[in-house]
Amino acid sequence: MNSITINELASQTMAAMLNKGMGEYSVWNAYGHSFLPIIRLHELHGKEHFDRDLITEHVRSCETRYVNGEISLMYYKDQKRGVQRITEFNDTGKLEWSAPIKVSRFILNDYYENIIADFVASENVSQKAKSDITWVSKKYFSWLIQEGHADLSNVSVDEVQGFMIFCSKHMASSGLHNVKLYMKKLYLFLAATGYSSEDYDGLFAFSISRESKLYPAVSHEEVNQTLDIIDRRTPQGKRDYAMVLLGAVTGLRAVDIANLKLTDIDWKRGEIRIVQSKTGKTLALPLTKDVGEAVSEYILKARPESESKNVFLRIRAPFRPFANGTPVGYLYTYYRKKAGLPRDAYDGMGFHSLRRSVGKNLVTSGAPITMVAQILGDSDIDSTKKYISLDSEHLKECALSFDGIKPKRGVMSK
């Protein structure tokens, strides 16, 4: 199989992993953590095709670095796993392993399973939010069963409080905040449907302080460098350029770009209208000239023929849409690195930094915070307020002067 390039080999190995039942999120994680370093290694040594000696030395080097404490065990295992899979596919054209079957650690009876199914169906929220709701509900009902409650008939405020205390002992503040949020939603549903005589609304009124790290916004210069490095002569380049430009100009999340439908674009009115995956709310944005030209260039000249309603599709058959925004984020990270820009999402410079850049630019231009929230589609204005902290120029104007303030012990000399 050495007639194909190392990039093509990685792509075909990923397709084989999907066909074996591995989730798309996990496959793209494998690309970023395992296959991308292998591809970069080949490029560094001027190798276009799979080189067995090169990756054998790569594994040895990673083992030495792990023993010396230079890399983590997880990174070392990622490299070994990536080498094993890409080597197996190179040698045989297939993968023999099977993806593990996911088994829920929460064992529930039919009574609780039916409640969860009805509860999730009643919530008009994104798929991710439904997954979170399901997880919290299963965790709670599983805990109740362990406490001797096969149904909700004898469950009182003591059990609700006991569960929250149980969670507080092993969960971080951010996770506990989400548990409180979805427990509140759950009991509103249980009270409305007659499963519970109380909604315990007051019980969930307490606040949980969450740590929040402020990540930077990507600069105009870095956005331009990233866009310039994309080869727009190729079908993939046309697609990737349009996706990155969409994020840079509109602030759309990667998942919403991945889910963008052909019918979401109103070319006559010059508007993009979507239902946001995170909030489940409708968002309307202007289709600027540069974004419109980039998207139409891809659709008319590079998009594969497909019955899919999604705008952006994979470049190799089967021409499926992206399952989520993860691949979009990885592609952006790839082009940042190709442009020689530092690091990736771990430093806050992943795809979401484009959204922060749009928010920062709006705040800097003097737009009211409520307008910024409306443009970005933030359901919680506190999320939008973070962009104020990125506006360093206006923050300087708010800074207090030290004029007239004399230190008690004088000025410390060097």
MIDO-551750 format. One record per residue (C-alpha): residue in one letter; x, y, z. Coordinates in Angstrom, 1 decimal, padded with zeros to 4 digits, always signed. Layout:
# residues N
<site "A", <X, Y, Z>>
...
This chain:
# residues 414
<site "M", <+000.0, +000.0, +000.0>>
<site "N", <+003.1, +002.3, -000.2>>
<site "S", <+001.7, +003.9, -003.4>>
<site "I", <-000.4, +006.2, -001.3>>
<site "T", <+001.0, +009.1, +000.8>>
<site "I", <+001.3, +009.1, +004.5>>
<site "N", <-001.6, +011.6, +004.7>>
<site "E", <-003.8, +009.3, +002.7>>
<site "L", <-002.8, +006.3, +004.7>>
<site "A", <-003.8, +008.2, +007.9>>
<site "S", <-007.1, +009.1, +006.4>>
<site "Q", <-007.9, +005.6, +005.3>>
<site "T", <-006.9, +004.2, +008.7>>
<site "M", <-009.3, +006.6, +010.3>>
<site "A", <-012.1, +005.5, +007.9>>
<site "A", <-011.3, +001.9, +008.9>>
<site "M", <-011.6, +002.8, +012.6>>
<site "L", <-015.0, +004.4, +012.0>>
<site "N", <-016.1, +001.2, +010.2>>
<site "K", <-015.0, -000.9, +013.1>>
<site "G", <-017.4, +001.0, +015.3>>
<site "M", <-015.2, +003.6, +016.9>>
<site "G", <-016.8, +007.0, +017.6>>
<site "E", <-016.0, +009.9, +015.4>>
<site "Y", <-014.9, +012.0, +018.3>>
<site "S", <-012.4, +009.3, +019.4>>
<site "V", <-011.2, +008.9, +015.8>>
<site "W", <-010.4, +012.6, +015.4>>
<site "N", <-008.7, +012.5, +018.8>>
<site "A", <-006.6, +009.7, +017.5>>
<site "Y", <-005.7, +011.8, +014.5>>
<site "G", <-004.6, +014.8, +016.6>>
<site "H", <-002.8, +012.9, +019.2>>
<site "S", <-001.4, +009.9, +017.3>>
<site "F", <-001.5, +010.2, +013.5>>
<site "L", <-000.6, +013.9, +013.2>>
<site "P", <+002.8, +013.5, +015.0>>
<site "I", <+003.6, +010.6, +012.6>>
<site "I", <+002.7, +012.7, +009.6>>
<site "R", <+004.8, +015.6, +010.8>>
<site "L", <+007.7, +013.2, +011.4>>
<site "H", <+007.5, +012.1, +007.8>>
<site "E", <+007.3, +015.7, +006.5>>
<site "L", <+010.3, +016.6, +008.7>>
<site "H", <+012.5, +013.9, +007.1>>
<site "G", <+011.2, +014.6, +003.6>>
<site "K", <+009.3, +011.2, +003.4>>
<site "E", <+006.1, +011.3, +001.4>>
<site "H", <+005.2, +007.6, +002.0>>
<site "F", <+005.0, +005.3, +005.0>>
<site "D", <+008.5, +004.6, +006.3>>
<site "R", <+008.7, +001.7, +008.7>>
<site "D", <+012.2, +002.5, +010.0>>
<site "L", <+011.2, +006.1, +010.7>>
<site "I", <+008.2, +005.2, +012.9>>
<site "T", <+010.1, +002.4, +014.6>>
<site "E", <+012.7, +005.0, +015.7>>
<site "H", <+009.8, +007.3, +016.6>>
<site "V", <+008.5, +004.7, +019.1>>
<site "R", <+011.9, +004.1, +020.5>>
<site "S", <+012.4, +007.9, +020.9>>
<site "C", <+009.1, +008.2, +022.7>>
<site "E", <+010.0, +005.4, +025.0>>
<site "T", <+013.3, +007.0, +025.9>>
<site "R", <+011.6, +010.4, +026.5>>
<site "Y", <+008.9, +008.8, +028.7>>
<site "V", <+011.6, +007.0, +030.8>>
<site "N", <+013.4, +010.3, +031.2>>
<site "G", <+010.2, +012.0, +032.3>>
<site "E", <+010.0, +014.3, +029.2>>
<site "I", <+006.6, +013.1, +028.1>>
<site "S", <+003.6, +011.6, +029.9>>
<site "L", <+002.6, +007.9, +029.9>>
<site "M", <-000.6, +008.9, +028.1>>
<site "Y", <+001.3, +010.6, +025.3>>
<site "Y", <+003.6, +007.6, +025.0>>
<site "K", <+000.7, +005.2, +024.7>>
<site "D", <-001.0, +007.4, +022.1>>
<site "Q", <+002.1, +007.3, +019.9>>
<site "K", <+002.4, +003.5, +020.3>>
<site "R", <-001.3, +003.0, +019.5>>
<site "G", <-001.1, +005.3, +016.5>>
<site "V", <+001.9, +003.5, +015.1>>
<site "Q", <+000.3, +000.0, +015.6>>
<site "R", <-002.9, +001.0, +013.8>>
<site "I", <-001.3, +002.8, +010.9>>
<site "T", <+001.2, +000.0, +010.4>>
<site "E", <-001.4, -002.7, +010.5>>
<site "F", <-003.5, -000.9, +007.9>>
<site "N", <-000.5, -000.3, +005.7>>
<site "D", <+000.4, -004.0, +005.8>>
<site "T", <-003.0, -005.6, +005.5>>
<site "G", <-005.4, -002.9, +004.3>>
<site "K", <-007.7, -003.5, +007.3>>
<site "L", <-007.9, -003.4, +011.1>>
<site "E", <-008.6, -006.6, +013.0>>
<site "W", <-009.4, -005.1, +016.4>>
<site "S", <-012.9, -004.1, +017.4>>
<site "A", <-014.0, -001.0, +019.3>>
<site "P", <-015.1, -001.8, +022.8>>
<site "I", <-018.8, -001.9, +023.5>>
<site "K", <-019.8, +000.9, +025.8>>
<site "V", <-021.6, -000.3, +028.9>>
<site "S", <-023.2, +002.2, +031.2>>
<site "R", <-022.0, +002.0, +034.8>>
<site "F", <-025.4, +003.1, +036.0>>
<site "I", <-027.7, +000.1, +036.3>>
<site "L", <-031.4, +001.2, +036.3>>
<site "N", <-034.8, -000.6, +036.3>>
<site "D", <-037.4, +000.0, +033.6>>
<site "Y", <-039.3, +002.5, +035.9>>
<site "Y", <-036.4, +004.9, +036.0>>
<site "E", <-035.4, +004.3, +032.3>>
<site "N", <-038.9, +005.3, +031.2>>
<site "I", <-038.8, +008.5, +033.3>>
<site "I", <-035.5, +009.5, +031.7>>
<site "A", <-036.7, +008.8, +028.2>>
<site "D", <-039.8, +011.0, +028.8>>
<site "F", <-037.7, +013.7, +030.5>>
<site "V", <-035.2, +013.9, +027.7>>
<site "A", <-037.9, +013.9, +025.0>>
<site "S", <-039.6, +016.9, +026.8>>
<site "E", <-036.5, +019.0, +026.7>>
<site "N", <-036.0, +021.2, +023.6>>
<site "V", <-032.2, +021.5, +023.9>>
<site "S", <-029.1, +020.4, +022.0>>
<site "Q", <-028.0, +016.9, +021.7>>
<site "K", <-025.0, +017.6, +024.0>>
<site "A", <-027.4, +019.0, +026.7>>
<site "K", <-029.6, +015.9, +026.3>>
<site "S", <-026.5, +013.7, +026.9>>
<site "D", <-025.7, +015.8, +030.1>>
<site "I", <-029.3, +015.5, +031.3>>
<site "T", <-029.3, +011.8, +030.7>>
<site "W", <-026.0, +011.3, +032.6>>
<site "V", <-027.1, +013.3, +035.7>>
<site "S", <-030.5, +011.6, +035.7>>
<site "K", <-028.9, +008.1, +035.5>>
<site "K", <-026.4, +009.0, +038.2>>
<site "Y", <-029.2, +010.2, +040.5>>
<site "F", <-031.5, +007.3, +039.9>>
<site "S", <-028.7, +004.8, +040.3>>
<site "W", <-027.8, +006.3, +043.6>>
<site "L", <-031.4, +006.1, +044.7>>
<site "I", <-031.5, +002.4, +043.9>>
<site "Q", <-028.4, +001.8, +045.9>>
<site "E", <-030.1, +003.7, +048.8>>
<site "G", <-033.0, +001.3, +048.5>>
<site "H", <-035.5, +003.3, +046.4>>
<site "A", <-036.7, +001.2, +043.5>>
<site "D", <-039.1, +004.1, +042.7>>
<site "L", <-039.8, +007.7, +043.7>>
<site "S", <-042.7, +006.9, +046.1>>
<site "N", <-040.8, +007.4, +049.3>>
<site "V", <-038.1, +009.8, +048.1>>
<site "S", <-038.1, +013.1, +050.0>>
<site "V", <-036.0, +016.2, +050.4>>
<site "D", <-033.5, +014.2, +052.5>>
<site "E", <-032.6, +012.0, +049.5>>
<site "V", <-032.2, +015.0, +047.2>>
<site "Q", <-029.9, +016.7, +049.7>>
<site "G", <-028.1, +013.4, +050.3>>
<site "F", <-027.4, +013.0, +046.6>>
<site "M", <-026.1, +016.6, +046.3>>
<site "I", <-023.8, +016.0, +049.3>>
<site "F", <-022.6, +012.7, +047.8>>
<site "C", <-021.7, +014.5, +044.5>>
<site "S", <-019.9, +017.3, +046.4>>
<site "K", <-017.5, +014.9, +047.8>>
<site "H", <-016.0, +013.7, +044.5>>
<site "M", <-016.9, +016.3, +041.9>>
<site "A", <-015.2, +019.6, +040.9>>
<site "S", <-017.2, +022.8, +041.3>>
<site "S", <-018.0, +023.0, +037.5>>
<site "G", <-019.4, +019.4, +037.5>>
<site "L", <-021.4, +020.0, +040.7>>
<site "H", <-022.9, +023.2, +039.1>>
<site "N", <-024.1, +021.1, +036.2>>
<site "V", <-025.5, +018.5, +038.5>>
<site "K", <-027.5, +021.1, +040.4>>
<site "L", <-028.7, +022.7, +037.1>>
<site "Y", <-030.0, +019.4, +035.7>>
<site "M", <-031.4, +018.1, +039.0>>
<site "K", <-033.5, +021.3, +039.1>>
<site "K", <-034.8, +020.6, +035.6>>
<site "L", <-035.4, +017.0, +036.5>>
<site "Y", <-037.6, +017.9, +039.5>>
<site "L", <-039.5, +020.5, +037.6>>
<site "F", <-040.4, +017.7, +035.2>>
<site "L", <-041.1, +015.1, +037.9>>
<site "A", <-043.5, +017.6, +039.6>>
<site "A", <-045.2, +018.5, +036.4>>
<site "T", <-045.8, +014.8, +035.5>>
<site "G", <-046.9, +013.7, +038.9>>
<site "Y", <-043.9, +011.6, +039.8>>
<site "S", <-043.0, +014.0, +042.7>>
<site "S", <-045.3, +016.1, +044.8>>
<site "E", <-042.5, +018.8, +045.1>>
<site "D", <-040.3, +020.5, +042.6>>
<site "Y", <-037.8, +021.5, +045.3>>
<site "D", <-037.1, +024.7, +043.4>>
<site "G", <-035.9, +026.5, +046.6>>
<site "L", <-033.6, +023.6, +047.4>>
<site "F", <-031.6, +024.3, +044.2>>
<site "A", <-031.4, +028.0, +044.7>>
<site "F", <-027.9, +027.9, +046.2>>
<site "S", <-025.0, +029.1, +044.1>>
<site "I", <-021.8, +027.2, +043.3>>
<site "S", <-018.6, +029.2, +042.7>>
<site "R", <-016.9, +027.9, +039.6>>
<site "E", <-013.3, +028.5, +038.5>>
<site "S", <-013.2, +030.2, +035.1>>
<site "K", <-010.0, +030.6, +033.1>>
<site "L", <-009.8, +033.6, +030.7>>
<site "Y", <-008.4, +032.5, +027.4>>
<site "P", <-007.0, +034.9, +024.8>>
<site "A", <-008.6, +035.9, +021.5>>
<site "V", <-006.7, +035.2, +018.3>>
<site "S", <-005.3, +038.3, +016.6>>
<site "H", <-006.1, +039.6, +013.1>>
<site "E", <-002.6, +038.9, +012.1>>
<site "E", <-002.8, +035.2, +013.2>>
<site "V", <-006.2, +034.8, +011.5>>
<site "N", <-004.7, +036.1, +008.2>>
<site "Q", <-001.6, +033.9, +008.6>>
<site "T", <-003.8, +030.9, +009.1>>
<site "L", <-006.1, +031.7, +006.1>>
<site "D", <-003.2, +032.4, +003.9>>
<site "I", <-001.6, +029.0, +004.5>>
<site "I", <-004.6, +027.2, +003.2>>
<site "D", <-004.2, +026.0, -000.4>>
<site "R", <-007.5, +027.2, -002.0>>
<site "R", <-006.6, +025.5, -005.3>>
<site "T", <-007.7, +022.1, -003.9>>
<site "P", <-011.2, +020.9, -003.0>>
<site "Q", <-010.1, +020.4, +000.6>>
<site "G", <-008.5, +023.9, +000.7>>
<site "K", <-011.7, +025.5, -000.6>>
<site "R", <-013.7, +023.7, +002.1>>
<site "D", <-011.3, +024.4, +005.0>>
<site "Y", <-010.9, +028.1, +004.0>>
<site "A", <-014.7, +028.6, +004.0>>
<site "M", <-015.0, +026.9, +007.4>>
<site "V", <-012.2, +028.9, +009.1>>
<site "L", <-013.4, +032.2, +007.5>>
<site "L", <-017.0, +031.5, +008.8>>
<site "G", <-015.6, +031.1, +012.3>>
<site "A", <-013.4, +034.2, +012.0>>
<site "V", <-016.1, +036.5, +010.7>>
<site "T", <-019.3, +035.3, +012.3>>
<site "G", <-018.0, +033.7, +015.5>>
<site "L", <-020.0, +030.6, +014.9>>
<site "R", <-019.0, +027.6, +017.0>>
<site "A", <-017.2, +024.7, +015.3>>
<site "V", <-020.2, +022.4, +015.8>>
<site "D", <-022.6, +024.8, +014.2>>
<site "I", <-020.3, +025.1, +011.2>>
<site "A", <-020.1, +021.3, +011.0>>
<site "N", <-024.0, +021.2, +011.2>>
<site "L", <-024.6, +024.0, +008.7>>
<site "K", <-027.3, +023.0, +006.2>>
<site "L", <-027.6, +024.2, +002.6>>
<site "T", <-031.1, +025.5, +003.5>>
<site "D", <-029.6, +027.6, +006.4>>
<site "I", <-028.2, +030.1, +003.9>>
<site "D", <-030.5, +032.6, +002.3>>
<site "W", <-028.5, +033.9, -000.6>>
<site "K", <-031.1, +036.5, -001.7>>
<site "R", <-031.4, +038.1, +001.7>>
<site "G", <-027.7, +037.6, +002.5>>
<site "E", <-028.3, +035.8, +005.8>>
<site "I", <-027.4, +032.7, +007.7>>
<site "R", <-030.0, +031.3, +010.0>>
<site "I", <-029.3, +028.3, +012.2>>
<site "V", <-030.5, +026.6, +015.4>>
<site "Q", <-027.5, +026.6, +017.7>>
<site "S", <-026.4, +023.2, +018.9>>
<site "K", <-025.4, +024.4, +022.3>>
<site "T", <-028.4, +026.5, +023.2>>
<site "G", <-031.1, +025.2, +020.9>>
<site "K", <-032.0, +028.8, +020.0>>
<site "T", <-032.3, +030.3, +016.6>>
<site "L", <-029.6, +032.7, +015.4>>
<site "A", <-029.6, +034.9, +012.4>>
<site "L", <-026.4, +036.4, +011.0>>
<site "P", <-025.5, +038.5, +008.0>>
<site "L", <-023.8, +036.7, +005.2>>
<site "T", <-020.8, +039.0, +004.4>>
<site "K", <-019.4, +039.2, +000.9>>
<site "D", <-016.1, +037.5, +001.7>>
<site "V", <-017.8, +034.6, +003.6>>
<site "G", <-020.5, +034.3, +000.8>>
<site "E", <-017.8, +034.1, -001.9>>
<site "A", <-015.8, +031.5, +000.0>>
<site "V", <-018.8, +029.2, +000.8>>
<site "S", <-020.2, +029.5, -002.8>>
<site "E", <-016.7, +028.7, -004.2>>
<site "Y", <-016.7, +025.5, -002.2>>
<site "I", <-020.3, +024.5, -003.0>>
<site "L", <-020.1, +025.2, -006.7>>
<site "K", <-016.5, +024.0, -007.4>>
<site "A", <-015.4, +021.6, -004.7>>
<site "R", <-018.3, +020.1, -002.8>>
<site "P", <-018.8, +016.4, -003.7>>
<site "E", <-022.2, +015.3, -005.2>>
<site "S", <-024.2, +014.1, -002.3>>
<site "E", <-027.8, +013.9, -001.0>>
<site "S", <-026.6, +015.2, +002.3>>
<site "K", <-028.2, +018.5, +003.4>>
<site "N", <-025.0, +019.6, +005.1>>
<site "V", <-022.9, +022.3, +003.4>>
<site "F", <-019.5, +020.8, +004.4>>
<site "L", <-018.7, +017.2, +003.6>>
<site "R", <-015.7, +014.9, +003.9>>
<site "I", <-013.4, +015.0, +000.9>>
<site "R", <-013.3, +011.2, +000.5>>
<site "A", <-016.1, +008.7, -000.1>>
<site "P", <-018.4, +008.1, +001.5>>
<site "F", <-019.0, +011.9, +001.4>>
<site "R", <-020.5, +012.2, +004.9>>
<site "P", <-021.0, +015.4, +007.0>>
<site "F", <-019.0, +015.8, +010.1>>
<site "A", <-020.7, +014.3, +013.2>>
<site "N", <-019.6, +017.2, +015.4>>
<site "G", <-017.3, +020.2, +015.5>>
<site "T", <-014.2, +018.3, +016.6>>
<site "P", <-012.8, +017.7, +013.1>>
<site "V", <-013.3, +021.4, +012.3>>
<site "G", <-011.2, +022.3, +015.4>>
<site "Y", <-008.5, +019.8, +014.4>>
<site "L", <-008.3, +021.2, +010.9>>
<site "Y", <-007.9, +024.8, +012.3>>
<site "T", <-005.2, +023.6, +014.7>>
<site "Y", <-003.4, +021.9, +011.7>>
<site "Y", <-003.3, +025.1, +009.7>>
<site "R", <-002.2, +027.1, +012.7>>
<site "K", <+000.8, +024.8, +013.1>>
<site "K", <+001.4, +024.8, +009.4>>
<site "A", <+001.6, +028.6, +009.5>>
<site "G", <+004.1, +028.4, +012.3>>
<site "L", <+001.8, +029.7, +015.0>>
<site "P", <+002.1, +028.6, +018.6>>
<site "R", <+000.3, +025.6, +020.2>>
<site "D", <-003.4, +024.8, +020.0>>
<site "A", <-006.6, +024.4, +022.0>>
<site "Y", <-004.6, +023.6, +025.2>>
<site "D", <-003.4, +027.2, +025.3>>
<site "G", <-006.8, +028.5, +024.5>>
<site "M", <-005.9, +029.1, +020.8>>
<site "G", <-008.2, +026.5, +019.3>>
<site "F", <-011.1, +027.2, +017.0>>
<site "H", <-013.1, +028.8, +019.8>>
<site "S", <-010.5, +031.6, +020.0>>
<site "L", <-012.0, +032.9, +016.7>>
<site "R", <-015.3, +033.3, +018.5>>
<site "R", <-013.5, +035.2, +021.3>>
<site "S", <-011.9, +037.4, +018.7>>
<site "V", <-015.3, +038.4, +017.3>>
<site "G", <-016.6, +039.1, +020.8>>
<site "K", <-013.6, +041.2, +021.7>>
<site "N", <-013.8, +043.2, +018.4>>
<site "L", <-017.4, +043.9, +019.0>>
<site "V", <-016.8, +045.1, +022.6>>
<site "T", <-013.8, +047.1, +021.5>>
<site "S", <-015.8, +048.9, +018.9>>
<site "G", <-018.2, +050.1, +021.5>>
<site "A", <-021.1, +047.6, +021.0>>
<site "P", <-023.3, +047.2, +024.1>>
<site "I", <-022.8, +043.8, +025.8>>
<site "T", <-026.4, +042.9, +025.2>>
<site "M", <-025.9, +043.4, +021.5>>
<site "V", <-022.8, +041.3, +021.5>>
<site "A", <-024.7, +038.5, +023.3>>
<site "Q", <-027.4, +038.7, +020.6>>
<site "I", <-024.9, +038.6, +017.7>>
<site "L", <-023.0, +035.7, +019.1>>
<site "G", <-026.2, +033.9, +020.3>>
<site "D", <-025.1, +033.6, +023.9>>
<site "S", <-028.0, +032.5, +026.1>>
<site "D", <-026.2, +033.6, +029.3>>
<site "I", <-025.0, +037.1, +029.2>>
<site "D", <-022.3, +036.2, +031.8>>
<site "S", <-020.6, +034.3, +029.0>>
<site "T", <-020.5, +037.4, +026.9>>
<site "K", <-019.2, +039.6, +029.7>>
<site "K", <-015.9, +037.7, +029.5>>
<site "Y", <-015.1, +039.5, +026.3>>
<site "I", <-014.9, +042.8, +028.3>>
<site "S", <-011.8, +041.4, +030.0>>
<site "L", <-010.2, +040.9, +026.6>>
<site "D", <-010.5, +044.6, +025.8>>
<site "S", <-007.2, +045.7, +027.2>>
<site "E", <-007.3, +049.2, +025.7>>
<site "H", <-010.5, +050.2, +027.5>>
<site "L", <-009.5, +048.4, +030.6>>
<site "K", <-006.4, +050.7, +030.8>>
<site "E", <-008.7, +053.7, +030.8>>
<site "C", <-010.4, +052.2, +033.9>>
<site "A", <-007.2, +051.6, +035.8>>
<site "L", <-006.6, +053.7, +038.9>>
<site "S", <-003.5, +055.9, +039.0>>
<site "F", <-001.0, +055.6, +041.8>>
<site "D", <-000.4, +059.4, +041.8>>
<site "G", <-000.5, +060.8, +045.3>>
<site "I", <-000.2, +057.3, +046.9>>
<site "K", <+003.0, +057.0, +048.9>>
<site "P", <+004.1, +053.6, +050.2>>
<site "K", <+004.4, +053.6, +054.0>>
<site "R", <+008.0, +052.4, +053.8>>
<site "G", <+009.0, +054.5, +050.8>>
<site "V", <+010.0, +053.3, +047.4>>
<site "M", <+012.1, +050.1, +047.3>>
<site "S", <+015.3, +050.7, +045.5>>
<site "K", <+017.1, +048.0, +043.4>>
